[in-house]
Amino acid sequence: MKKTIAVFFILMVLKAVAFAQTSLFPTLAPSSPVPRQPLIPTQQNAAPLFPTYPTNNTCIIGNTNIRTYADQLEKSILTEQDSFLAAYKREQEKQLIPSYFRETSFQSFINREQISCAMKRIPYVTQSKKTCASSAENGTYVKQTPCVTDGVVDYIYWGLNEALRCYGDSIDSFERKIIFKKLNHESAFGFFFQYDGGTGIAQLIRGTQKNLFHPGNAGFRFLKKHVTNNPRSCENFKKLLARTTQIKNLKSCEFISMGDGIGRSLLGGIGLYLHYRSDEGNPYNAEKLLAYWGYAKTNTDQYRQVRSYITLGMYNKGPGAVLNTIKGSIGKSALRKKTEAEAFNIVMKLVKRSNFYGYVKAVENSTNSIFDRSGSCKI
């Protein structure tokens, strides 16, 4: 009798459990799968880095026999002179990980198609070209354009956006467009251009290279302070900046090579723009000039335009030359009681009469030859 009662009790418990499972936890139909959540969420604006190309290592422009830079991307043994390239390769490896497991800090501010289109203009740039197998060598001048593959374009795309990520909120969408136009005007992103007037993607001249990368100079203090204060966003520039201080005589290949050259040129080129624009350590920056005239700082398109035009002038002619040309044309605090529209018109008229406005116009119009009105590449 006791056994019968026990069996009956067990059966009742099992029925109760079965009822609870079907009532509280109904089985999902096959058409309603449980959504899988990523274990490590990726950044929302992290774009796919490396689209698949059937001929990734084939020259899209340039001489197929001059593969110095294309081959450097395939190097498996890297040195301390290749810290930026090593960081890129680590990012490449992350692309093999499924997106829901992948953690990346990459942000795409300027898309790859824009850079690819700009680089198609390289064969039409008449500046001297140089091949650098490493940062430490003197390099070799070549008459024909070195081979540029889709892989090289990927690297430039990643490098530029890493530099923009490093400078973060210091550069808004308005000035990202200015910087893209400026680099397109200077070199069409042809990182191997070198002549007496400039070197690399940003076409940094000799004196500017020393200002930016030799300790004790104002430009270097700006770069070091920014990279030190932003360790996460500038993580891929820390080693190359530290190593640069150990170089007594900077060679052109230090701004051209695939190892650290491209990273150094991008960090320095964009950093120089910001140094001339608003660096507190620079007594001759564009914001201080506008403040001297009484033009109050705002976040309007008008203020940002005149500030960027004066900054571009300083990049082209040097801050001293720009100040000597235009500072005395408007009295101290003369714009303080003007409306912004009035102040903008007064400063723009002055800029348009300056000796650097030709350069400003060339930068602004530099994309007209590569993009149509819809923004599509027309080369």
C-alpha positions in Angstrom: 0.0 0.0 0.0 2.8 2.4 0.9 4.6 1.6 -2.4 1.4 2.4 -4.3 1.0 5.7 -2.6 4.7 6.6 -3.2 4.4 5.8 -6.9 1.2 7.8 -7.2 2.9 10.7 -5.5 5.9 10.6 -7.8 3.6 10.5 -10.9 1.6 13.6 -9.6 4.9 15.5 -9.1 6.1 14.7 -12.6 2.8 15.8 -14.1 3.0 19.0 -12.1 6.5 19.7 -13.4 5.5 19.0 -17.0 2.5 21.3 -16.6 4.8 24.1 -15.3 7.2 23.7 -18.1 4.5 23.9 -20.8 2.7 26.8 -19.1 5.6 29.0 -17.9 8.2 28.1 -20.5 6.5 27.4 -23.8 8.6 25.9 -26.6 9.5 28.4 -29.3 8.4 27.6 -32.8 11.1 27.0 -35.3 10.2 30.3 -37.0 11.0 32.2 -33.8 14.6 31.5 -33.0 16.1 33.0 -29.9 18.2 36.0 -31.0 21.9 35.5 -30.3 23.5 38.4 -28.5 27.2 39.2 -29.2 29.4 38.3 -26.3 31.7 41.2 -27.0 29.8 44.0 -28.7 31.7 45.8 -31.4 31.6 49.6 -31.7 28.5 50.7 -33.6 30.4 52.8 -36.1 33.1 50.2 -36.7 33.0 49.5 -40.4 34.3 46.4 -42.1 38.0 47.2 -42.6 39.2 45.0 -45.4 36.7 44.2 -48.2 37.6 41.1 -50.2 39.2 41.7 -53.5 39.9 39.0 -56.1 43.3 40.6 -56.9 44.2 42.3 -53.6 47.9 42.2 -54.4 47.6 43.3 -58.0 48.7 46.8 -58.9 45.7 49.1 -59.5 48.0 52.0 -60.4 51.7 52.3 -60.9 54.5 50.2 -62.3 54.2 46.5 -61.6 57.9 46.1 -61.3 58.2 48.7 -58.5 56.6 46.7 -55.7 58.6 48.1 -52.7 55.5 49.2 -50.8 53.2 46.4 -51.9 55.7 43.8 -50.8 56.3 45.5 -47.4 52.7 44.8 -46.5 53.5 41.1 -46.8 56.5 41.2 -44.4 56.2 38.6 -41.6 59.2 39.8 -39.6 58.8 43.4 -38.4 61.3 45.6 -36.5 61.0 48.4 -34.0 60.7 50.7 -37.0 57.5 49.0 -38.0 55.3 49.7 -35.0 52.5 51.3 -37.0 52.5 48.5 -39.6 52.5 46.0 -36.8 49.4 47.6 -35.3 47.7 47.4 -38.7 48.5 43.7 -39.0 47.0 43.1 -35.6 43.8 44.8 -36.8 43.9 42.7 -39.9 44.0 39.6 -37.7 40.9 40.7 -35.9 38.9 40.6 -39.1 39.3 36.8 -39.0 37.3 36.7 -35.8 33.4 36.6 -36.2 31.9 40.1 -35.6 30.0 39.0 -32.5 33.3 38.1 -30.8 35.4 40.9 -32.2 36.4 43.9 -30.2 37.8 46.8 -32.3 38.5 50.4 -31.6 38.5 51.3 -35.3 36.3 54.1 -36.5 35.7 55.1 -40.1 35.5 58.9 -40.3 36.5 59.1 -44.0 35.4 56.1 -46.1 37.7 53.9 -48.2 36.0 54.8 -51.5 37.0 58.5 -51.1 40.7 57.6 -50.5 40.7 55.1 -53.3 39.3 57.7 -55.7 41.9 60.3 -54.6 44.8 57.9 -55.0 43.8 57.3 -58.7 45.1 60.9 -59.3 48.6 59.8 -58.2 49.9 59.1 -61.7 49.1 62.7 -62.7 51.1 64.3 -59.8 54.4 65.5 -61.2 56.4 65.5 -57.9 59.5 63.3 -57.4 58.8 59.8 -56.1 60.9 57.7 -53.8 61.1 54.1 -52.7 62.0 53.4 -49.1 62.5 49.7 -48.0 62.7 50.9 -44.4 62.6 54.1 -42.3 66.3 54.0 -41.7 67.6 54.2 -45.3 68.0 57.2 -47.6 65.7 55.7 -50.2 65.9 55.7 -54.0 64.3 58.1 -56.5 62.2 56.5 -59.2 60.8 58.0 -62.4 57.7 55.9 -62.5 54.9 55.6 -59.9 55.4 52.7 -57.5 52.8 49.9 -57.5 49.7 50.6 -55.4 47.5 47.7 -54.6 44.2 47.4 -52.9 46.1 46.3 -49.8 48.1 49.6 -49.9 44.8 51.5 -50.2 43.5 49.6 -47.2 46.5 50.6 -45.1 46.2 54.3 -46.0 42.5 54.1 -45.2 43.2 52.6 -41.8 46.1 54.9 -41.1 44.2 58.1 -41.8 41.2 57.1 -39.7 43.5 56.0 -36.9 45.1 59.5 -36.9 41.6 61.1 -36.9 40.6 58.8 -34.0 43.8 59.9 -32.1 42.8 63.6 -32.4 39.2 62.7 -31.6 36.9 65.6 -30.7 39.6 68.1 -31.6 38.4 67.7 -35.2 34.7 67.8 -36.1 33.1 66.6 -39.4 33.6 70.1 -40.9 37.3 70.0 -40.5 37.6 66.3 -41.4 36.5 67.4 -44.9 39.1 70.2 -44.9 41.8 67.8 -43.8 40.8 65.3 -46.5 40.9 68.0 -49.1 44.2 69.3 -47.9 45.9 65.9 -48.1 44.3 65.3 -51.5 45.7 68.6 -52.7 49.2 68.0 -51.2 49.8 64.5 -52.5 46.6 62.7 -53.6 47.6 60.4 -50.7 50.7 59.5 -52.5 52.9 58.8 -49.5 56.0 58.3 -51.6 56.3 61.8 -53.0 59.4 63.7 -51.9 61.0 66.8 -53.1 62.6 70.0 -51.6 59.1 71.5 -50.9 57.8 68.6 -48.8 57.7 64.9 -48.0 55.1 62.2 -47.7 51.3 62.3 -47.5 51.2 65.7 -45.7 54.2 67.1 -47.6 55.9 68.3 -44.4 58.9 70.5 -45.1 62.3 70.0 -43.3 61.8 72.8 -40.8 58.3 71.6 -39.9 59.6 68.0 -39.4 62.1 69.3 -36.8 59.4 71.4 -35.1 57.1 68.4 -34.8 59.5 65.6 -33.9 62.5 67.1 -32.1 62.2 67.5 -28.4 62.2 71.0 -27.1 60.2 72.4 -30.0 56.6 73.7 -29.6 55.2 71.3 -32.2 56.8 68.3 -30.5 55.4 69.4 -27.1 52.0 69.6 -28.6 52.2 66.1 -30.1 53.7 64.5 -27.0 51.1 66.1 -24.7 48.2 65.0 -26.9 49.4 61.4 -27.4 50.2 61.1 -23.6 46.8 62.5 -22.6 45.0 60.2 -25.0 46.6 56.8 -24.4 43.7 54.7 -25.8 42.8 56.6 -28.9 46.5 57.3 -29.7 47.8 53.9 -28.8 49.1 53.1 -32.3 51.2 56.3 -32.4 52.9 56.0 -29.0 55.8 53.8 -30.0 56.7 55.7 -33.2 56.6 59.1 -31.4 58.9 57.7 -28.7 61.3 56.2 -31.2 61.4 59.5 -33.2 63.0 61.3 -30.3 66.0 58.9 -30.6 66.6 59.9 -34.2 69.2 62.7 -34.5 68.8 63.3 -38.2 65.4 62.7 -39.7 65.5 61.3 -43.2 62.8 61.5 -45.8 62.1 57.8 -45.4 61.1 58.4 -41.8 57.9 60.0 -43.4 57.5 57.7 -46.3 58.2 54.1 -45.3 55.3 51.6 -44.8 56.6 50.8 -41.3 56.3 54.0 -39.3 56.7 56.6 -42.0 53.0 56.8 -43.0 51.9 56.9 -39.4 54.5 59.7 -38.6 53.4 61.7 -41.6 49.7 61.5 -40.7 50.2 62.2 -37.0 52.4 65.2 -37.8 50.4 66.6 -40.7 47.1 66.7 -38.9 48.9 67.7 -35.6 50.5 70.6 -37.4 47.1 71.8 -38.6 45.8 71.7 -35.0 49.0 73.3 -33.6 48.4 76.3 -36.0 44.7 76.4 -35.3 44.3 76.3 -31.6 47.3 75.0 -29.6 47.6 77.0 -26.4 51.3 76.5 -26.5 51.5 78.3 -29.8 51.2 82.1 -29.3 50.5 82.6 -33.0 47.5 80.3 -33.6 44.5 81.2 -35.7 42.1 81.3 -32.7 44.3 83.8 -30.9 44.4 86.0 -33.9 40.6 86.0 -34.2 40.3 86.8 -30.5 42.7 89.7 -30.9 40.4 91.2 -33.5 37.4 90.6 -31.2 35.9 87.8 -33.2 34.3 85.6 -30.5 34.8 81.9 -30.8 31.6 80.0 -31.7 30.7 76.7 -33.2 29.0 78.2 -36.3 30.0 77.3 -39.8 31.1 80.9 -40.4 33.6 80.9 -37.5 34.9 77.5 -38.4 35.4 78.5 -42.0 37.5 81.6 -41.3 39.4 79.8 -38.7 40.2 76.9 -41.1 41.2 79.3 -43.9 43.6 81.2 -41.6 45.0 77.9 -40.4 45.6 76.6 -43.9 47.4 79.9 -44.7 49.7 79.3 -41.7 50.3 75.7 -42.9 51.2 77.1 -46.3 53.2 80.2 -45.5 54.0 79.8 -41.9 52.3 81.6 -38.9 54.7 84.5 -38.8 54.2 85.3 -42.5 50.4 85.2 -42.1 50.4 87.4 -39.1 52.7 89.9 -40.8 50.3 90.0 -43.7 46.9 90.4 -42.1 47.1 91.0 -38.4 47.5 94.8 -38.6 44.7 95.2 -41.2 42.0 94.9 -38.4 42.4 96.8 -35.2 42.5 95.1 -31.8 39.0 94.3 -30.6 37.6 96.1 -33.7 35.1 93.2 -34.3 33.8 92.9 -30.7 30.6 94.9 -31.3 30.0 93.5 -34.8 27.4 90.8 -35.5 28.9 87.5 -36.5 27.8 87.9 -40.0 29.5 91.3 -40.1 32.7 90.0 -38.5 32.7 87.0 -40.9 32.4 89.2 -44.0 35.2 91.6 -42.8 37.6 88.7 -42.1 36.8 86.8 -45.3 37.4 90.0 -47.5 40.8 90.2 -45.8 41.6 86.5 -46.4 40.6 86.8 -50.1 43.1 89.6 -50.5 45.9 87.8 -48.8 48.9 86.1 -50.4 47.8 82.6 -49.1 44.2 82.6 -50.5 45.4 80.9 -53.7 46.4 77.9 -51.6 43.1 78.0 -49.7 41.2 78.0 -52.9 43.3 75.1 -54.3 42.6 73.0 -51.2 38.8 73.8 -51.3 38.6 72.9 -55.0 40.9 69.9 -54.9 38.1 67.3 -54.9 36.3 68.9 -57.9 38.6 66.9 -60.3 37.9 63.5 -58.6 34.2 63.6 -57.5 31.1 64.6 -59.5 28.3 66.6 -58.0 26.7 63.5 -56.5 30.0 62.7 -54.7 30.7 59.7 -56.9 34.3 59.1 -58.1 34.7 60.2 -61.7 38.3 59.2 -62.4 
